Amino acid sequence: MAVEPTLEQRLKGCRSTAVHLEMLDGYMRSDPRYIAWRNGVRDAPEDNDPALRPWLTLVAELTTRGVEVRRARIVSEPVSDYIAFEHHLTDANVEAGERVRWLPRRQASDIALPGNDCWVLDDKFVVFHHFDGDGELAPDDETFTDDPATVKLCGSAFEAVWERAVPHTEYSPPRRP
């Protein structure tokens, strides 16, 4: 039985685009960086240093060879603590070359969305992420498809969100008082 490529391997194989649609208000709250952030630690080296955040290195690698990497996040407002944490970390993503936008959830009500967060790679493949109710990765955390109808749905959803969303540099997430 063949071993499925990892998301990182699939991303490294991208030729033109890698777009990511995120729709949850909290992910992996067990992440030590999130726990530290909740405890008041801001701008720790592990937040911004590509050597300590491999994702930043991967994004820089992809964008340097011409792959457009974009992320759209649909968020409830006021935002959860986890989304405030993500917003805090996103400056480093943008510096690495990723383009990120934020869409308040109430502005997404009329967009047909897939049931799970997903990556659309080169407009040919979709990788779905699966999370449990607490935002932790589920045991079968990724599924892959190249079904044209699914790729079209996910790509169209991403583009509809992207068109309405606010660029990261202009988005100031409202927090609870």
Phi and psi restraints in degrees (value plus and minus 20) as a CYANA .aco file:
   2 ALA   PHI     -91.9   -51.9
   2 ALA   PSI     121.9   161.9
   3 VAL   PHI    -105.3   -65.3
   3 VAL   PSI     109.0   149.0
   4 GLU   PHI     -87.8   -47.8
   4 GLU   PSI     120.2   160.2
   5 PRO   PHI     -82.8   -42.8
   5 PRO   PSI     130.2   170.2
   6 THR   PHI     -95.9   -55.9
   6 THR   PSI     146.1   186.1
   7 LEU   PHI     -78.8   -38.8
   7 LEU   PSI     -62.7   -22.7
   8 GLU   PHI     -78.9   -38.9
   8 GLU   PSI     -64.3   -24.3
   9 GLN   PHI     -82.3   -42.3
   9 GLN   PSI     -61.4   -21.4
  10 ARG   PHI     -84.3   -44.3
  10 ARG   PSI     -61.9   -21.9
  11 LEU   PHI     -82.8   -42.8
  11 LEU   PSI     -61.9   -21.9
  12 LYS   PHI     -83.5   -43.5
  12 LYS   PSI     -42.4    -2.4
  13 GLY   PHI    -106.6   -66.6
  13 GLY   PSI     -25.2    14.8
  14 CYS   PHI     -84.4   -44.4
  14 CYS   PSI     124.2   164.2
  15 ARG   PHI    -127.6   -87.6
  15 ARG   PSI     -50.4   -10.4
  16 SER   PHI    -155.8  -115.8
  16 SER   PSI     -65.8   -25.8
  17 THR   PHI    -160.2  -120.2
  17 THR   PSI     126.4   166.4
  18 ALA   PHI    -161.9  -121.9
  18 ALA   PSI      89.3   129.3
  19 VAL   PHI    -138.9   -98.9
  19 VAL   PSI     121.2   161.2
  20 HIS   PHI    -145.6  -105.6
  20 HIS   PSI     105.6   145.6
  21 LEU   PHI    -127.1   -87.1
  21 LEU   PSI     101.5   141.5
  22 GLU   PHI    -136.2   -96.2
  22 GLU   PSI     115.8   155.8
  23 MET   PHI    -152.5  -112.5
  23 MET   PSI     -19.2    20.8
  24 LEU   PHI    -113.8   -73.8
  24 LEU   PSI     138.3   178.3
  25 ASP   PHI    -115.0   -75.0
  25 ASP   PSI     -17.5    22.5
  26 GLY   PHI    -186.2  -146.2
  26 GLY   PSI     119.1   159.1
  27 TYR   PHI    -153.7  -113.7
  27 TYR   PSI     130.5   170.5
  28 MET   PHI       7.1    47.1
  28 MET   PSI      42.1    82.1
  29 ARG   PHI     -85.3   -45.3
  29 ARG   PSI     -26.4    13.6
  30 SER   PHI    -104.3   -64.3
  30 SER   PSI     -24.7    15.3
  31 ASP   PHI     -79.8   -39.8
  31 ASP   PSI     103.6   143.6
  32 PRO   PHI     -77.1   -37.1
  32 PRO   PSI     -52.2   -12.2
  33 ARG   PHI     -85.7   -45.7
  33 ARG   PSI     -58.8   -18.8
  34 TYR   PHI     -87.7   -47.7
  34 TYR   PSI     -63.6   -23.6
  35 ILE   PHI     -79.7   -39.7
  35 ILE   PSI     -64.7   -24.7
  36 ALA   PHI     -82.6   -42.6
  36 ALA   PSI     -62.9   -22.9
  37 TRP   PHI     -80.2   -40.2
  37 TRP   PSI     -64.1   -24.1
  38 ARG   PHI     -82.1   -42.1
  38 ARG   PSI     -48.0    -8.0
  39 ASN   PHI    -109.4   -69.4
  39 ASN   PSI      -7.7    32.3
  40 GLY   PHI      77.9   117.9
  40 GLY   PSI     -20.4    19.6
  41 VAL   PHI     -99.5   -59.5
  41 VAL   PSI     100.9   140.9
  42 ARG   PHI    -143.8  -103.8
  42 ARG   PSI     124.5   164.5
  43 ASP   PHI      37.3    77.3
  43 ASP   PSI      19.9    59.9
  44 ALA   PHI     -88.7   -48.7
  44 ALA   PSI     131.4   171.4
  45 PRO   PHI     -73.4   -33.4
  45 PRO   PSI     -56.6   -16.6
  46 GLU   PHI     -89.6   -49.6
  46 GLU   PSI     -29.3    10.7
  47 ASP   PHI    -102.9   -62.9
  47 ASP   PSI     -54.0   -14.0
  48 ASN   PHI    -144.9  -104.9
  48 ASN   PSI     -32.2     7.8
  49 ASP   PHI    -106.6   -66.6
  49 ASP   PSI      97.0   137.0
  50 PRO   PHI     -76.2   -36.2
  50 PRO   PSI     -49.1    -9.1
  51 ALA   PHI     -86.8   -46.8
  51 ALA   PSI     -46.5    -6.5
  52 LEU   PHI    -123.0   -83.0
  52 LEU   PSI     -31.6     8.4
  53 ARG   PHI    -146.0  -106.0
  53 ARG   PSI      65.9   105.9
  54 PRO   PHI     -73.9   -33.9
  54 PRO   PSI     -47.0    -7.0
  55 TRP   PHI     -77.5   -37.5
  55 TRP   PSI     -59.8   -19.8
  56 LEU   PHI     -83.9   -43.9
  56 LEU   PSI     -59.2   -19.2
  57 THR   PHI     -85.3   -45.3
  57 THR   PSI     -63.3   -23.3
  58 LEU   PHI     -82.3   -42.3
  58 LEU   PSI     -65.0   -25.0
  59 VAL   PHI     -80.7   -40.7
  59 VAL   PSI     -65.3   -25.3
  60 ALA   PHI     -81.3   -41.3
  60 ALA   PSI     -60.9   -20.9
  61 GLU   PHI     -79.4   -39.4
  61 GLU   PSI     -69.2   -29.2
  62 LEU   PHI     -83.7   -43.7
  62 LEU   PSI     -69.2   -29.2
  63 THR   PHI     -89.4   -49.4
  63 THR   PSI     -51.2   -11.2
  64 THR   PHI     -82.6   -42.6
  64 THR   PSI     -54.0   -14.0
  65 ARG   PHI    -114.2   -74.2
  65 ARG   PSI      -6.3    33.7
  66 GLY   PHI      76.7   116.7
  66 GLY   PSI     -13.7    26.3
  67 VAL   PHI    -100.5   -60.5
  67 VAL   PSI     108.4   148.4
  68 GLU   PHI    -103.9   -63.9
  68 GLU   PSI      99.3   139.3
  69 VAL   PHI    -131.4   -91.4
  69 VAL   PSI      97.4   137.4
  70 ARG   PHI    -149.5  -109.5
  70 ARG   PSI     127.8   167.8
  71 ARG   PHI    -153.7  -113.7
  71 ARG   PSI     112.1   152.1
  72 ALA   PHI    -140.5  -100.5
  72 ALA   PSI     110.6   150.6
  73 ARG   PHI    -137.9   -97.9
  73 ARG   PSI     105.3   145.3
  74 ILE   PHI    -115.1   -75.1
  74 ILE   PSI     104.1   144.1
  75 VAL   PHI    -152.9  -112.9
  75 VAL   PSI     124.9   164.9
  76 SER   PHI     -97.3   -57.3
  76 SER   PSI     129.0   169.0
  77 GLU   PHI    -146.8  -106.8
  77 GLU   PSI     119.4   159.4
  78 PRO   PHI     -80.0   -40.0
  78 PRO   PSI     133.2   173.2
  79 VAL   PHI     -96.7   -56.7
  79 VAL   PSI     134.6   174.6
  80 SER   PHI     -91.6   -51.6
  80 SER   PSI     144.3   184.3
  81 ASP   PHI     -78.0   -38.0
  81 ASP   PSI     -57.9   -17.9
  82 TYR   PHI     -85.1   -45.1
  82 TYR   PSI     -61.5   -21.5
  83 ILE   PHI     -86.1   -46.1
  83 ILE   PSI     -57.1   -17.1
  84 ALA   PHI     -81.9   -41.9
  84 ALA   PSI     -59.7   -19.7
  85 PHE   PHI     -82.0   -42.0
  85 PHE   PSI     -67.8   -27.8
  86 GLU   PHI     -79.3   -39.3
  86 GLU   PSI     -63.1   -23.1
  87 HIS   PHI     -79.7   -39.7
  87 HIS   PSI     -61.8   -21.8
  88 HIS   PHI     -79.7   -39.7
  88 HIS   PSI     -60.9   -20.9
  89 LEU   PHI     -98.4   -58.4
  89 LEU   PSI     -38.7     1.3
  90 THR   PHI     -90.0   -50.0
  90 THR   PSI     -43.3    -3.3
  91 ASP   PHI     -74.1   -34.1
  91 ASP   PSI     -61.3   -21.3
  92 ALA   PHI     -86.1   -46.1
  92 ALA   PSI     -56.2   -16.2
  93 ASN   PHI     -81.3   -41.3
  93 ASN   PSI     -65.6   -25.6
  94 VAL   PHI     -84.0   -44.0
  94 VAL   PSI     -62.3   -22.3
  95 GLU   PHI     -81.4   -41.4
  95 GLU   PSI     -52.6   -12.6
  96 ALA   PHI     -95.3   -55.3
  96 ALA   PSI     -34.3     5.7
  97 GLY   PHI      98.8   138.8
  97 GLY   PSI     -23.8    16.2
  98 GLU   PHI     -99.2   -59.2
  98 GLU   PSI     117.4   157.4
  99 ARG   PHI    -117.4   -77.4
  99 ARG   PSI     112.1   152.1
 100 VAL   PHI    -152.2  -112.2
 100 VAL   PSI     117.0   157.0
 101 ARG   PHI    -152.9  -112.9
 101 ARG   PSI     136.6   176.6
 102 TRP   PHI    -143.4  -103.4
 102 TRP   PSI     113.7   153.7
 103 LEU   PHI    -144.6  -104.6
 103 LEU   PSI      98.3   138.3
 104 PRO   PHI     -78.4   -38.4
 104 PRO   PSI     114.3   154.3
 105 ARG   PHI     -73.0   -33.0
 105 ARG   PSI     -58.5   -18.5
 106 ARG   PHI     -86.3   -46.3
 106 ARG   PSI     -36.0     4.0
 107 GLN   PHI    -110.2   -70.2
 107 GLN   PSI     -19.1    20.9
 108 ALA   PHI    -128.3   -88.3
 108 ALA   PSI     -14.6    25.4
 109 SER   PHI     -79.0   -39.0
 109 SER   PSI     -50.2   -10.2
 110 ASP   PHI    -122.6   -82.6
 110 ASP   PSI      -3.8    36.2
 111 ILE   PHI    -119.7   -79.7
 111 ILE   PSI     109.6   149.6
 112 ALA   PHI     -93.9   -53.9
 112 ALA   PSI      95.4   135.4
 113 LEU   PHI    -134.8   -94.8
 113 LEU   PSI     129.2   169.2
 114 PRO   PHI     -88.5   -48.5
 114 PRO   PSI     143.9   183.9
 115 GLY   PHI     -96.1   -56.1
 115 GLY   PSI     -32.5     7.5
 116 ASN   PHI    -158.6  -118.6
 116 ASN   PSI     136.4   176.4
 117 ASP   PHI     -77.1   -37.1
 117 ASP   PSI     129.4   169.4
 118 CYS   PHI    -175.8  -135.8
 118 CYS   PSI     139.6   179.6
 119 TRP   PHI    -128.4   -88.4
 119 TRP   PSI     117.8   157.8
 120 VAL   PHI    -134.5   -94.5
 120 VAL   PSI     100.8   140.8
 121 LEU   PHI    -132.0   -92.0
 121 LEU   PSI     100.8   140.8
 122 ASP   PHI      33.0    73.0
 122 ASP   PSI       6.5    46.5
 123 ASP   PHI      35.4    75.4
 123 ASP   PSI       6.9    46.9
 124 LYS   PHI    -148.6  -108.6
 124 LYS   PSI     -43.1    -3.1
 125 PHE   PHI    -157.2  -117.2
 125 PHE   PSI     132.4   172.4
 126 VAL   PHI    -148.3  -108.3
 126 VAL   PSI     115.4   155.4
 127 VAL   PHI    -135.9   -95.9
 127 VAL   PSI      96.6   136.6
 128 PHE   PHI    -111.0   -71.0
 128 PHE   PSI     123.1   163.1
 129 HIS   PHI    -125.2   -85.2
 129 HIS   PSI     120.3   160.3
 130 HIS   PHI    -140.5  -100.5
 130 HIS   PSI     109.1   149.1
 131 PHE   PHI    -143.7  -103.7
 131 PHE   PSI     134.1   174.1
 132 ASP   PHI    -104.4   -64.4
 132 ASP   PSI    -197.7  -157.7
 133 GLY   PHI     -84.2   -44.2
 133 GLY   PSI     -37.7     2.3
 134 ASP   PHI    -118.0   -78.0
 134 ASP   PSI     -14.3    25.7
 135 GLY   PHI      64.4   104.4
 135 GLY   PSI     -12.3    27.7
 136 GLU   PHI    -106.0   -66.0
 136 GLU   PSI     131.6   171.6
 137 LEU   PHI     -81.4   -41.4
 137 LEU   PSI     113.1   153.1
 138 ALA   PHI     -95.1   -55.1
 138 ALA   PSI     140.5   180.5
 139 PRO   PHI     -74.1   -34.1
 139 PRO   PSI     -58.9   -18.9
 140 ASP   PHI    -121.3   -81.3
 140 ASP   PSI      45.7    85.7
 141 ASP   PHI     -88.7   -48.7
 141 ASP   PSI     -37.7     2.3
 142 GLU   PHI    -156.1  -116.1
 142 GLU   PSI     120.1   160.1
 143 THR   PHI    -150.3  -110.3
 143 THR   PSI     130.6   170.6
 144 PHE   PHI    -142.0  -102.0
 144 PHE   PSI     121.6   161.6
 145 THR   PHI    -167.1  -127.1
 145 THR   PSI     129.8   169.8
 146 ASP   PHI    -139.9   -99.9
 146 ASP   PSI      -2.7    37.3
 147 ASP   PHI     -80.0   -40.0
 147 ASP   PSI     100.3   140.3
 148 PRO   PHI     -76.2   -36.2
 148 PRO   PSI     -58.6   -18.6
 149 ALA   PHI     -86.9   -46.9
 149 ALA   PSI     -59.0   -19.0
 150 THR   PHI     -89.7   -49.7
 150 THR   PSI     -62.6   -22.6
 151 VAL   PHI     -80.2   -40.2
 151 VAL   PSI     -63.2   -23.2
 152 LYS   PHI     -83.6   -43.6
 152 LYS   PSI     -65.5   -25.5
 153 LEU   PHI     -78.4   -38.4
 153 LEU   PSI     -70.4   -30.4
 154 CYS   PHI     -87.8   -47.8
 154 CYS   PSI     -60.2   -20.2
 155 GLY   PHI     -85.1   -45.1
 155 GLY   PSI     -62.1   -22.1
 156 SER   PHI     -85.9   -45.9
 156 SER   PSI     -60.9   -20.9
 157 ALA   PHI     -81.4   -41.4
 157 ALA   PSI     -67.3   -27.3
 158 PHE   PHI     -77.6   -37.6
 158 PHE   PSI     -69.2   -29.2
 159 GLU   PHI     -83.7   -43.7
 159 GLU   PSI     -56.8   -16.8
 160 ALA   PHI     -85.1   -45.1
 160 ALA   PSI     -62.0   -22.0
 161 VAL   PHI     -85.8   -45.8
 161 VAL   PSI     -67.2   -27.2
 162 TRP   PHI     -76.6   -36.6
 162 TRP   PSI     -62.9   -22.9
 163 GLU   PHI     -82.0   -42.0
 163 GLU   PSI     -55.8   -15.8
 164 ARG   PHI    -109.4   -69.4
 164 ARG   PSI     -40.3    -0.3
 165 ALA   PHI     -94.3   -54.3
 165 ALA   PSI     141.2   181.2
 166 VAL   PHI    -117.6   -77.6
 166 VAL   PSI     110.0   150.0
 167 PRO   PHI     -76.2   -36.2
 167 PRO   PSI     127.4   167.4
 168 HIS   PHI     -72.5   -32.5
 168 HIS   PSI     -63.6   -23.6
 169 THR   PHI     -85.7   -45.7
 169 THR   PSI     -36.7     3.3
 170 GLU   PHI    -125.3   -85.3
 170 GLU   PSI     -27.6    12.4
 171 TYR   PHI    -114.7   -74.7
 171 TYR   PSI     103.8   143.8
 172 SER   PHI    -136.8   -96.8
 172 SER   PSI      85.4   125.4
 173 PRO   PHI     -88.1   -48.1
 173 PRO   PSI     103.4   143.4
 174 PRO   PHI     -88.9   -48.9
 174 PRO   PSI     114.4   154.4
 175 ARG   PHI    -131.0   -91.0
 175 ARG   PSI     139.5   179.5
 176 ARG   PHI     -86.5   -46.5
 176 ARG   PSI     124.1   164.1
